[in-house]
Amino acid sequence: MKTLCAVAVLVGGCAVPPGSGASLAQALVLDAGPAACPSSASTCVPVSPPIAPSTACADERWVAVLPSTPHAPACPSAATSAFGHWVPARLFPDVPGLPVPPGLQRYCLYQWQPLARHPPDLVALSAIDARVARRDRDCAVTSPSGSAAVAAAWPTLRADFQAQEGRVAVGGSPVPVRVAVVDSAPDGLDPISTPADRAGHGQAVAELVRELGCSGPGGCSLRIATHLALPRLSRTTVDPVSGGYLGFQSETAVALYGAVRDWQLANRPTLTEARLVVNLSLGWEPPFGGDYNLPESLPAAVQAVRSAIVHADCWGAVVVAAAGNDPFGPDPVNGPLVPAAWEQKPAPTPAECAAEEGAGYAAGWPASRPLFGGPGVYAPLVHAVGGLEPDDTRLYNVRPGGMPRLAAPGRHAVAEGVAGVPTAMLTGSSAAAAVTSGVAASIWALRPELSGPDLMALVHASAVGLGQPAQFCLGSTDGGCPLPVGSPARQVARVSQCAALLAACGSGGARCPPAPSCTVRPAGSGIAPSLPAQARADVEDGGQHLDLGTGLYELAPLAECRRHRVLSTVPWYSSSVCPSRQHPAVSALPLSGPQPGSNPCPLCYVKPDGLGTYTVVLSLDDSFGRSFLGIPVVTVNDEIDVVLDGLKMQAGAVYAFERVELGVAQDDVKSLTVAFDLWDGQSSEVFSADSDLLLQP
């Protein structure tokens, strides 16, 4: 280990560590040219500027809220324009035999149709302002997770993840329950007919849910429906057949409403699918609409999402939302994403539902399947879920202040997809939400007489307590959890299908298996999966091997990195000392979409080489085919950055860095991640991408 002085000398406004053995000119040449200095510190590492809301919210697309009246008026027309025209439409469309309820009739969508590519005429649109309660730009939610390099070891990782879930052959005599996955997969119904999910994220979530509901000897108790909330390849290009990588908030609202509408239509004239679970493995940053005391203070499109969730709650559905992942980047975040943050708000009351749903609401609904929870039951608007490592510690990408009461395994989650092909591999709260949706739905199929809040109370009460308080919950206004300190209801608990089955059926039940038997995994007892030797050989065969046995330089830590140590293969500050803190993730621009976002290294690992050093194997996802991935940075225990400088990496390739120092003994390695600079060669903007690394024996 070569140690450099922790004091930097400023040269022309950029810091070069003294004693580096390289001149400034050499450093700039080897560092791919001069790097712009950041605004926050006098170093040569670039830092991305704040994200402008205008990159997310479109002038050509607006959502308006009509005044609350017994009968919402028609969407008012904009003024005549010489440059094009505004097309008004109800956001939530009627279908034959199922009119849109009054609470959702208040939303109108305005889309600009230009003449000769003229920009939107906002003056013409302002003519509607006297007839609407509010009007706001529609904003996009972005980017899914991809995965390709999983073929070598996915069966091992799948079996390990199912053990983490407490997956069990449920058995019994379940009734059908629908799980609606609102995500990137095009609209489809079990068996999922849309394997062409371009992003792969929604398909992966759906299959993770399916495997938990189809584990018993009696066949599959769940019906999986996918609803496309992310149909766009760009703000203007839509693909409803294969889905896209982004969508507007209003499109999330419409997909949510479609999930409830299609379930209702499937249950006429008889209730063939007893219950509905809605899975939301997506979200956006609270500054784009989410923190509120009055719903009327939300932007119009966000109000529409909330109203669609209220509609689902009023029909007894359970809405599960991913709490979100830290997008890293230079701007610190705090608390969960929205809609998961709305666990802090109460579910609608029967009176509120009657007002929102209109005359005849729930007429004929069987009293044996209550729509509302019992007295005093925990009943939030949504149920947020956070992600866990196999040993029940928080995932490396859990958002600060963003851990809710419900948590579930979320690392290296993979399922068997269409024709035996593995799904995208997810590490994040998407997978944790899918686990919770699957567990809840499989238990509800045996106990349909439980209301949604009572079901989720059972899931939490039976889950494995982790001895830490939730960071937000129902009733909090500025973060925190107002439930009594030390109460089981306040603690973070790991969802387990085995534990939920024992709690639901331990004392019998008409649909339960006669004597359910399984073993609940104790807290903290899981270990990370060990890949078979042959699988590792398959990954590494044909890869590029780079020997780093010359030792690393220890550089002075930088404020941007928020860590204690920087080890580097070159004796100067790289332009990518800590990319995940210098640049926002692509999936975080400007909002956060599916959770997790794009994963450049879904099956990457670190293994000791018997020499006191390690081999770092990076098998890069080929879905980044148009992009270059910059210098990889391995982060150890969230304290040490190991900069593997001198290489631009190609998507789809495998790189094995040999004789790498990590700065700690193997027994002291608690977590490992890798981050990259990412750019597509068509823009001067730099983004970051990060992945979890498996430590192999």
BASEKE-74302 format. One line per field, with one value per residue (C-alpha): residue number from 0; residue in one letter; x negated, y, z negated. Coordinates in steps of 0.2 Angstrom, whole numbers. Layout:
// residues N
n = NUM,... $
res = a,... $
c1 = X,... $
c2 = Y,... $
c3 = Z,... $
***
This chain:
// residues 697
n = 0,1,2,3,4,5,6,7,8,9,10,11,12,13,14,15,16,17,18,19,20,21,22,23,24,25,26,27,28,29,30,31,32,33,34,35,36,37,38,39,40,41,42,43,44,45,46,47,48,49,50,51,52,53,54,55,56,57,58,59,60,61,62,63,64,65,66,67,68,69,70,71,72,73,74,75,76,77,78,79,80,81,82,83,84,85,86,87,88,89,90,91,92,93,94,95,96,97,98,99,100,101,102,103,104,105,106,107,108,109,110,111,112,113,114,115,116,117,118,119,120,121,122,123,124,125,126,127,128,129,130,131,132,133,134,135,136,137,138,139,140,141,142,143,144,145,146,147,148,149,150,151,152,153,154,155,156,157,158,159,160,161,162,163,164,165,166,167,168,169,170,171,172,173,174,175,176,177,178,179,180,181,182,183,184,185,186,187,188,189,190,191,192,193,194,195,196,197,198,199,200,201,202,203,204,205,206,207,208,209,210,211,212,213,214,215,216,217,218,219,220,221,222,223,224,225,226,227,228,229,230,231,232,233,234,235,236,237,238,239,240,241,242,243,244,245,246,247,248,249,250,251,252,253,254,255,256,257,258,259,260,261,262,263,264,265,266,267,268,269,270,271,272,273,274,275,276,277,278,279,280,281,282,283,284,285,286,287,288,289,290,291,292,293,294,295,296,297,298,299,300,301,302,303,304,305,306,307,308,309,310,311,312,313,314,315,316,317,318,319,320,321,322,323,324,325,326,327,328,329,330,331,332,333,334,335,336,337,338,339,340,341,342,343,344,345,346,347,348,349,350,351,352,353,354,355,356,357,358,359,360,361,362,363,364,365,366,367,368,369,370,371,372,373,374,375,376,377,378,379,380,381,382,383,384,385,386,387,388,389,390,391,392,393,394,395,396,397,398,399,400,401,402,403,404,405,406,407,408,409,410,411,412,413,414,415,416,417,418,419,420,421,422,423,424,425,426,427,428,429,430,431,432,433,434,435,436,437,438,439,440,441,442,443,444,445,446,447,448,449,450,451,452,453,454,455,456,457,458,459,460,461,462,463,464,465,466,467,468,469,470,471,472,473,474,475,476,477,478,479,480,481,482,483,484,485,486,487,488,489,490,491,492,493,494,495,496,497,498,499,500,501,502,503,504,505,506,507,508,509,510,511,512,513,514,515,516,517,518,519,520,521,522,523,524,525,526,527,528,529,530,531,532,533,534,535,536,537,538,539,540,541,542,543,544,545,546,547,548,549,550,551,552,553,554,555,556,557,558,559,560,561,562,563,564,565,566,567,568,569,570,571,572,573,574,575,576,577,578,579,580,581,582,583,584,585,586,587,588,589,590,591,592,593,594,595,596,597,598,599,600,601,602,603,604,605,606,607,608,609,610,611,612,613,614,615,616,617,618,619,620,621,622,623,624,625,626,627,628,629,630,631,632,633,634,635,636,637,638,639,640,641,642,643,644,645,646,647,648,649,650,651,652,653,654,655,656,657,658,659,660,661,662,663,664,665,666,667,668,669,670,671,672,673,674,675,676,677,678,679,680,681,682,683,684,685,686,687,688,689,690,691,692,693,694,695,696 $
res = m,k,t,l,c,a,v,a,v,l,v,g,g,c,a,v,p,p,g,s,g,a,s,l,a,q,a,l,v,l,d,a,g,p,a,a,c,p,s,s,a,s,t,c,v,p,v,s,p,p,i,a,p,s,t,a,c,a,d,e,r,w,v,a,v,l,p,s,t,p,h,a,p,a,c,p,s,a,a,t,s,a,f,g,h,w,v,p,a,r,l,f,p,d,v,p,g,l,p,v,p,p,g,l,q,r,y,c,l,y,q,w,q,p,l,a,r,h,p,p,d,l,v,a,l,s,a,i,d,a,r,v,a,r,r,d,r,d,c,a,v,t,s,p,s,g,s,a,a,v,a,a,a,w,p,t,l,r,a,d,f,q,a,q,e,g,r,v,a,v,g,g,s,p,v,p,v,r,v,a,v,v,d,s,a,p,d,g,l,d,p,i,s,t,p,a,d,r,a,g,h,g,q,a,v,a,e,l,v,r,e,l,g,c,s,g,p,g,g,c,s,l,r,i,a,t,h,l,a,l,p,r,l,s,r,t,t,v,d,p,v,s,g,g,y,l,g,f,q,s,e,t,a,v,a,l,y,g,a,v,r,d,w,q,l,a,n,r,p,t,l,t,e,a,r,l,v,v,n,l,s,l,g,w,e,p,p,f,g,g,d,y,n,l,p,e,s,l,p,a,a,v,q,a,v,r,s,a,i,v,h,a,d,c,w,g,a,v,v,v,a,a,a,g,n,d,p,f,g,p,d,p,v,n,g,p,l,v,p,a,a,w,e,q,k,p,a,p,t,p,a,e,c,a,a,e,e,g,a,g,y,a,a,g,w,p,a,s,r,p,l,f,g,g,p,g,v,y,a,p,l,v,h,a,v,g,g,l,e,p,d,d,t,r,l,y,n,v,r,p,g,g,m,p,r,l,a,a,p,g,r,h,a,v,a,e,g,v,a,g,v,p,t,a,m,l,t,g,s,s,a,a,a,a,v,t,s,g,v,a,a,s,i,w,a,l,r,p,e,l,s,g,p,d,l,m,a,l,v,h,a,s,a,v,g,l,g,q,p,a,q,f,c,l,g,s,t,d,g,g,c,p,l,p,v,g,s,p,a,r,q,v,a,r,v,s,q,c,a,a,l,l,a,a,c,g,s,g,g,a,r,c,p,p,a,p,s,c,t,v,r,p,a,g,s,g,i,a,p,s,l,p,a,q,a,r,a,d,v,e,d,g,g,q,h,l,d,l,g,t,g,l,y,e,l,a,p,l,a,e,c,r,r,h,r,v,l,s,t,v,p,w,y,s,s,s,v,c,p,s,r,q,h,p,a,v,s,a,l,p,l,s,g,p,q,p,g,s,n,p,c,p,l,c,y,v,k,p,d,g,l,g,t,y,t,v,v,l,s,l,d,d,s,f,g,r,s,f,l,g,i,p,v,v,t,v,n,d,e,i,d,v,v,l,d,g,l,k,m,q,a,g,a,v,y,a,f,e,r,v,e,l,g,v,a,q,d,d,v,k,s,l,t,v,a,f,d,l,w,d,g,q,s,s,e,v,f,s,a,d,s,d,l,l,l,q,p $
c1 = 0,-7,-1,0,1,18,15,19,10,20,14,25,40,38,31,17,10,-8,-21,-11,-25,-16,-15,1,-1,-3,12,23,18,20,36,44,41,45,60,71,69,85,94,93,74,57,54,52,67,83,99,116,127,144,157,169,188,190,182,196,212,218,225,234,244,255,267,281,293,311,320,329,347,360,357,341,342,335,316,316,308,293,293,290,272,263,249,259,272,275,284,294,299,305,289,299,310,327,329,346,355,343,343,329,333,336,320,310,321,313,297,293,278,273,260,253,255,243,243,226,217,223,220,235,246,247,257,271,271,273,291,296,290,306,315,303,297,279,268,250,238,237,221,212,206,191,180,181,169,161,151,143,128,137,138,123,129,147,154,143,147,166,165,156,169,183,176,174,193,198,206,217,229,245,258,275,290,287,298,292,284,278,261,260,242,242,225,216,224,238,255,258,267,261,253,243,244,231,214,208,207,193,187,189,193,212,210,197,208,223,214,207,225,231,218,224,242,240,230,244,249,266,259,258,270,265,269,256,261,248,253,242,237,221,225,213,196,195,207,215,213,225,224,240,235,218,218,205,192,202,220,229,237,254,250,246,263,272,263,268,286,285,280,295,307,301,303,320,325,318,329,346,358,351,336,323,307,310,297,285,267,259,240,231,213,210,211,204,195,205,201,210,226,229,227,243,256,270,272,277,259,253,249,264,256,251,268,274,262,268,287,283,276,291,302,292,293,312,314,304,288,271,259,240,227,208,200,187,168,155,151,135,128,122,139,143,160,171,186,196,201,219,232,223,222,241,240,240,258,273,284,301,315,332,339,325,327,346,342,328,337,355,372,373,355,352,370,371,353,353,353,341,327,326,319,312,302,308,307,289,281,266,274,263,266,252,241,222,209,190,176,165,148,149,142,157,146,152,148,134,146,159,164,159,174,183,186,204,212,212,196,192,177,171,154,151,169,172,187,190,198,206,200,188,178,173,180,170,161,166,157,168,185,194,190,195,212,214,211,223,237,234,235,250,259,255,262,277,282,284,291,302,313,300,300,285,279,282,272,257,258,256,242,232,236,230,215,198,194,177,175,175,189,197,191,209,226,245,248,231,231,212,205,203,215,227,232,226,207,203,220,220,231,217,202,196,200,195,210,209,222,219,222,238,245,242,250,265,268,261,278,286,297,310,297,281,270,274,257,246,228,212,197,196,178,172,167,149,147,146,129,125,126,111,110,105,87,92,104,90,79,92,93,75,71,66,66,52,40,31,17,17,3,-8,2,13,11,20,27,34,53,64,80,90,87,93,81,65,53,49,37,32,22,16,8,20,38,47,62,72,66,84,96,112,109,103,117,135,140,148,164,165,166,176,188,186,195,195,186,172,165,154,142,125,118,132,120,103,93,77,67,51,36,26,13,21,29,45,51,65,76,87,99,108,126,127,143,130,124,124,115,98,95,81,68,76,75,77,84,80,91,97,81,67,67,55,53,49,43,36,50,66,78,89,107,109,90,82,68,58,47,34,23,34,32,48,40,48,47,59,68,71,80,98,104,97,104,97,101,97,97,109,111,118,106,120,120,108,118,111,122,118,123,121,122,121,106,107,92,87,78 $
c2 = 0,17,31,49,65,69,88,93,106,118,119,130,127,108,97,85,75,80,66,58,54,62,79,89,87,68,67,76,65,49,55,57,76,91,88,102,106,104,118,110,107,111,95,88,77,83,84,85,100,99,92,105,101,106,90,80,90,93,109,99,88,95,88,98,95,101,108,96,96,82,80,84,96,92,96,114,118,129,145,144,145,149,137,121,115,107,91,89,72,63,55,40,33,25,7,-1,-6,2,21,30,35,53,55,51,60,77,74,80,78,91,86,99,95,107,114,114,109,125,124,123,138,140,157,147,134,147,150,135,142,150,133,121,120,118,114,107,100,81,73,58,43,34,19,0,-13,-24,-40,-52,-60,-72,-88,-96,-96,-91,-108,-106,-88,-92,-107,-96,-81,-93,-99,-81,-78,-93,-100,-115,-127,-118,-131,-131,-125,-108,-96,-86,-69,-57,-48,-33,-28,-9,-7,-9,-25,-22,-26,-45,-58,-75,-84,-68,-65,-51,-59,-44,-33,-22,-16,-33,-25,-28,-46,-50,-43,-53,-69,-66,-64,-79,-91,-87,-90,-106,-117,-128,-145,-138,-127,-108,-99,-82,-73,-61,-46,-34,-15,-4,12,15,15,27,26,45,59,58,40,27,8,-1,-18,-20,-6,7,14,29,36,51,52,52,36,28,34,27,10,9,13,0,-13,-11,-9,-25,-35,-28,-33,-50,-52,-49,-56,-67,-64,-76,-68,-65,-51,-39,-35,-20,-20,-3,-6,12,29,47,59,69,86,81,79,69,78,85,88,91,81,98,104,90,93,88,72,66,69,58,44,46,46,30,22,28,20,3,4,8,-9,-18,-20,-20,-8,-13,0,-1,11,15,15,28,36,41,57,73,78,69,61,57,47,35,38,42,33,22,38,38,24,40,44,34,23,31,29,21,39,45,30,33,51,46,31,38,30,12,10,-8,-14,-32,-34,-50,-45,-60,-51,-34,-19,-11,-16,-19,-6,0,-10,-2,4,16,22,10,-3,2,-12,-10,-21,-33,-42,-61,-58,-45,-30,-16,-17,-5,5,8,26,36,38,26,9,5,-8,-21,-27,-42,-50,-39,-45,-54,-59,-69,-81,-93,-83,-88,-104,-107,-91,-82,-65,-49,-50,-37,-30,-17,-13,-19,-37,-34,-27,-42,-54,-45,-45,-63,-68,-57,-64,-82,-80,-70,-85,-95,-82,-71,-67,-55,-37,-30,-20,-36,-47,-35,-34,-53,-52,-40,-48,-65,-58,-59,-44,-37,-26,-9,4,9,26,31,24,29,45,54,71,75,58,46,34,39,22,18,16,-3,-9,-24,-14,-1,-13,-17,-35,-47,-54,-73,-84,-98,-87,-80,-97,-103,-87,-88,-107,-113,-114,-121,-113,-119,-117,-120,-136,-148,-146,-133,-136,-126,-118,-99,-93,-83,-65,-63,-81,-79,-79,-73,-86,-96,-98,-115,-116,-121,-107,-95,-103,-101,-82,-79,-90,-79,-63,-50,-53,-38,-41,-26,-34,-18,-11,3,21,28,46,59,56,69,77,71,53,54,40,38,31,31,17,19,10,27,41,55,59,50,59,44,43,39,40,36,51,63,59,54,37,37,29,44,57,67,56,38,25,6,1,-4,6,0,-13,-14,-29,-41,-56,-49,-55,-54,-69,-71,-77,-85,-71,-59,-50,-53,-56,-44,-51,-39,-47,-32,-32,-31,-20,-6,-9,9,15,16,11,21,17,4,9,-5,1,-9,-8,9,16,12,16,6,15,3,16,15,6,10,-5,-12,-18,-37,-40,-49,-41,-50,-39,-49,-46,-32,-25,-21,-13,-25,-43,-55,-58,-40,-37,-33,-26,-24,-13,-7,9,16,32,30,39,35,46,57,69,78,73,59,48,34,16,4,-14,-26,-38,-56,-61,-79,-90 $
c3 = 0,5,-6,0,-10,-15,-10,8,17,28,46,58,47,46,33,36,22,18,20,33,44,59,65,68,86,85,73,85,100,91,83,100,101,90,79,74,55,45,37,19,17,25,33,51,49,58,49,58,56,48,58,66,64,82,87,80,82,99,106,119,106,92,80,73,58,60,45,33,38,38,56,63,78,95,98,103,120,122,132,151,156,172,168,164,153,135,135,119,112,96,88,83,97,95,101,105,89,77,76,68,50,46,37,53,65,59,69,86,97,110,124,136,155,164,181,189,173,164,145,133,133,114,116,125,112,98,104,94,77,72,74,65,47,52,67,67,79,80,74,80,69,77,81,76,71,84,83,95,87,76,85,77,59,59,52,37,34,36,24,11,13,11,-6,-11,-7,-18,-3,-7,2,-5,-1,-7,4,9,18,33,28,41,40,52,56,61,69,86,92,105,101,99,88,82,90,94,112,113,112,123,108,115,98,90,73,73,79,65,52,58,59,41,35,45,38,20,25,35,23,17,23,28,42,43,31,39,55,61,71,78,81,91,82,91,110,116,125,124,119,136,141,134,136,129,136,128,115,112,99,93,90,84,67,75,84,67,61,77,75,56,61,75,62,51,66,74,58,56,73,71,55,64,61,48,37,45,38,20,17,26,22,31,32,35,38,44,37,38,27,14,21,37,27,12,-5,-9,-23,-12,5,13,11,23,41,52,59,41,35,48,42,25,30,40,24,13,26,24,5,6,14,1,11,3,11,8,13,14,1,14,16,13,30,23,33,26,18,2,1,-14,-17,-6,12,16,16,2,-8,-9,-22,-33,-28,-33,-22,-17,-29,-24,-23,-12,0,1,7,19,26,28,27,25,19,14,17,16,10,-2,-20,-23,-14,-23,-14,-30,-45,-62,-76,-80,-66,-57,-41,-30,-12,-6,-13,-11,-10,-12,-6,-16,-14,-17,-35,-38,-38,-26,-8,-3,7,-6,-7,-23,-33,-21,-31,-35,-46,-33,-25,-14,-6,9,15,31,33,49,54,69,83,99,107,92,96,80,77,74,58,45,30,21,14,30,26,7,13,24,10,-1,12,15,-3,-7,9,5,-13,-8,4,-12,-23,-11,-26,-32,-27,-19,-34,-45,-33,-33,-52,-52,-39,-50,-67,-61,-52,-60,-71,-68,-84,-75,-74,-58,-51,-46,-48,-49,-58,-56,-48,-46,-46,-61,-68,-81,-87,-105,-107,-109,-104,-91,-80,-77,-74,-57,-53,-39,-29,-28,-19,-31,-46,-39,-35,-52,-59,-47,-48,-65,-73,-58,-45,-32,-17,-27,-25,-39,-49,-41,-45,-41,-50,-51,-49,-64,-63,-56,-51,-32,-22,-5,9,14,33,39,45,62,63,59,72,85,80,81,96,111,100,99,85,78,64,52,41,40,25,22,18,3,8,-4,-5,4,-4,11,7,-11,-15,-26,-13,5,13,31,44,50,39,42,40,54,62,55,37,31,46,36,26,40,53,51,58,75,66,55,68,64,54,48,58,55,39,42,57,70,64,74,65,60,57,51,37,27,21,11,21,7,8,-4,10,21,38,43,57,66,79,87,93,112,111,109,127,133,117,110,92,84,71,59,40,27,11,-5,-20,-14,-21,-8,11,21,38,53,64,82,91,100,100,113,110,111,108,93,83,69,59,50,35,29,11,2,-13,-26,-31,-23,-39,-41,-24,-28,-11,6,21,37,46,63,73,87,104,121,131,137,123,111,96,85,75,63,61,46,42,27,26,19,8,12,1 $
***
